[in-house]
Amino acid sequence: MKLTSKVWLAAAAAALSLSSAARAETLTNADVVALLEAGLGEQAVIAKIETSPGNFDTDTQTLLALRGKGVPSAVIAAMVKAKSANVAYDDASPDPRVPHTPGFYILDDWTSAPRMHKIDPIASTQTKTGGVLGYALSGGIATASVKAVIPGGTAKRQAPRSRPVFYVFFDPPGPSQSAVFSTGFGNTIQSPNEFSLIDLDEKKGRREARVGSLNLAGAKTGVMDQDQIPFAYEQVSTYVYKITPERDLKPGEYGFLFALVGGSGPGLSGGVAGARIFDFTVR
């Protein structure tokens, strides 16, 4: 029995030693600088970064400081890549400082356990033109409206708040960008200033958003100024923004429209074939 106890203690000590050694091998910014100052070549340091656990600080000011110390750009890139690979995402966390996968979120702060709910973008299934008869009979004086049709009578995300809080997590620019905020024109949105918060017209089994108009004065595409609901936003961390409506929202259907895909429409040059929107319901 004593022998067994000694063996167990020895095994525990060995495990603790290995654990401590593993922690000691976790690379930091200081370790990388020390390796370079010791004369290790750039490729050797990169290989060390790629094959070792790392805990790197890669905010903008720190990266500039590393470059000022002579750390090669390729080494800095390897550190940033390693940092990104080790990120643990928690999409349900109500804390916007916790990494979330790129996307649009509504903060559920009305339950006993606050959490984030991701809102997936929905695409319009068709466009329709309203007021055509009045437009024709008035010789173009009356305005015809182009509307994007959003499928479904209500949104999946429901908020019992007149001023729900939203967070948007953009992904950094680069080749690994997700398609969440793609506009359909080869670029992506990087600021909430490019969203339009709108009230959706409720119809039987669908919702509609006005995305264009036509009269004698000409054709317009996009959300009309009078249809936009003002909202405020603030940057809470890198690529993360908090969004709040500037006025109370009545019960109904709403959405943040962020992309109009070009197509063709009656009398519209270029037209609007569809829209993408983050929809939600206030109840």
N, C-alpha and C positions, 0 to 999 in steps of 0.2 A: 504494500500500500504506500509506504514511504517512497519507494522507487517510482511508482506511478506518479506520485505527487511531484517528485523532482523532474520527471520527464515532462509533465504538463507545464511546470514553471519554466523549464528551458524552452519549450516550444512557444510559450507565450512571449518570452523575452525575445526570441528570434523573430517572431511575427511583429512585435513592437519595433524592433530594430529595422526590419525591412520596411515597415510602414513609414518610419522616420526618414529612412533613406529615400523612399519614393517621394515624400513631401519635399525633401531637400533638392530633389532633381526637377521639381517644378520650376520652369524658367520664368524669370521676370525681366522687365526692361533693364534693370541693373545688371543682371547676368549677361544679357546680350552685349551691353556696352563693355563689360569686363572681358568677355571673350574676344571681342574685336581689339580692345586695347592690349590684350596679351599676344596679339599677332596672328590669331587664327584667320584664315582666309574667309572671304565672303561666302563662298560655296559651302565651306565647312560649318559656318554658323547657321546658314539656311538649313543645312541637313540636320543640325542639332534641333532647330526650331520645329522642323517637320516630323521629327521622331521622338520628341519629348513632350510631356504635359506642359502647358504654358498658362500663365496668368498675367497677360499683358494689358497695360493701360494704353489705349489707342485713341484717346480723344485728340482733337485737332491741335491743341496747344502742346500736348506731350509729344506728338509726332514731329511738330516743328522743332521742339527742343532736341529730340533725338537727331534730327537732320543737322541741327546746329553743332552737335557733338561729332559730326562726321560719320554717322551711321549710314551706310549705303542705302539707296532707295529700294534695291531688291530685298535687302534684309528687312526694312520697314514693311514692305509689301507682304513678306512671309509672316511677319508678326500679326498684321491686320487679318490676313487669311486664317491664321491659326485661331485668333480671337473669335472670328466669325463662326468657325467650325465648332467652337466649344460653347456657343451660346445656347442656353436652355430657355425655351419659350414657354410661357404660361399664359395662354390666351384668356383664361378665366380670371386672372388676377385683376382686382380693381385698382391696383397701383400702376399708373402709367409709366413709372420708371422701370418696371419689370419688363423685360423683352417680350413682345408679342409678335406673332407673324404679321406681315404687312396686311393692312386692311382697315376697314371702317368699323368702329365699335360703338355700342350704346352702353352707358354705365347704368347698371341695375343697382340703384341705391335706395330702392323702396322696399326691399326685403330685409330680413334679419341678417342675411349673409351677402353683403354687396359683392358683385362680380361684373365682369365685362361680358357682353354678348356680341359676337361678330355678326355684322350685317353683310351678306354677300350681295354683290351688284346683280341687278336684274335688267334684262334687255327688253326693249319694247318689241312686240311681235309684228307690228304694222304701223303705218301712219294713215291718217284720214284727214280729209279737208272738210271743214264745217263752214256754213254761211255762204256756200257757193251760189245759191239761188239769189240771195240778197245782193251779193257781189255782181251777179250777172244783170239783175233787174235794175240796179242803180248805175250801171255802166262803169263799175269799178270804184264808185264812191264808198260804198260799204266795204268793210274789211272781211276777207275770208281768212279763216284760221287753219293752220296745219297743226295737228295734234298727234303725239306719240301715244300709242295704246300700250298700257302696261298690263300684263296678264294677271288675273286674280283679283278678287273683290277686296282683299285686305292684305296687309303686310304680315310677315311672320313675326317680326319684332313689335311688341306692344308696350307702350309706356303709359302708366297712369300719372303722368306728369305733364303740366302745361309747358314746362321748359326743360325737356330732357337734356342731359349732358352727353356729348359724344367725344370720342377720341379717334384720331386718325393716325395710323402708323405707316409712314412711307418707308419704302426700302431704299437704301443708298443707290445713287446712280452707278451704273456699271453693267457688264454683260450678264450678271446673274439676277437682274431685276425680274420680279414677278410680273404677271400680266394684269394684276388687280387694277392698277390705275392707268392702263393703256388707253389712249384716246382713240385708237384706230387710225391715227395719222402718223405712226412711226415715232411718237414721243409719249412721255408719261407725265402725269400731273405731279407736281412737287410742292404745292402750296394749297391750303384750303381756300385761298382767294380765287381759285379756279373752279370752285363748286358754286352751284346755285341751289338754294333751298326753296322749294316750291310746294304749293298746296295742290294736291292731285284731285281732279274732278272724279267723283265716285259714280260709276255706272254699274249696270247689272253685270256682275261677273268680271268686271275689269275696271281699270282706272285710266285717266287720260291726262296728259300734260301738254300744254300749248308750247310748241317749239318753232313756230313760224307764223308769218302773216303776209297778206297780199292785198294791195289796193292800188288806186291810181298813183299814189306816191312812190310805189315800188314794192319790192319783196324784201322781207326780213327773215333771217333764220336765227335761231337761238331763243333763249328765254327772254320775254319782254320785261322791261324794267318794272312795270306795275305788277307783274306776276311773282317777283322775287321777294322772299321774306328775309329781312336783314338778320345777320348773325355775327357774333364776335368770335374771334379765335386768338389763342395765344400759344406760343411754342413752350412746351414744358421740358423738352429735352431734344437731343439731336433727332430730327426726322419724326418727332412726335408732337401733335397739336391737340389742344382742347378746344372744342367748339360748343357754343351755347347760343340758342336763339335770343334775339334782342327783345322779343315780345312774347307774351303768352300765346300758345297755339291752342285753338279750339279743337275739340274732339273731331278727328277725321284722319284722312290719309295724306302723308307727306313724303318727301324724298329729297335727297341731295343729288341733283343731276350733274354729271361730270363729263359726259362725252356725247357729242352728236356725230353720228356716222354719216358721211355724205352719200347722197343718192339722187333720186329724181322725184319731183313733185309737181303738181299743176301750177304752172306759171312761176315756178321757183328756179332760179339759176343755181344749179348744184343740188338744191333740194335737201331734204332730210329723210333718210331711209330708216333711221332708228335712233334710239337714245339708250344710255346706260345710267342706272340710277340706284342709289342706296335707299330703299324704301322703309318706312316705319309708320306705325299707327299711334295716334294719341287718343286715349279713351278716358 
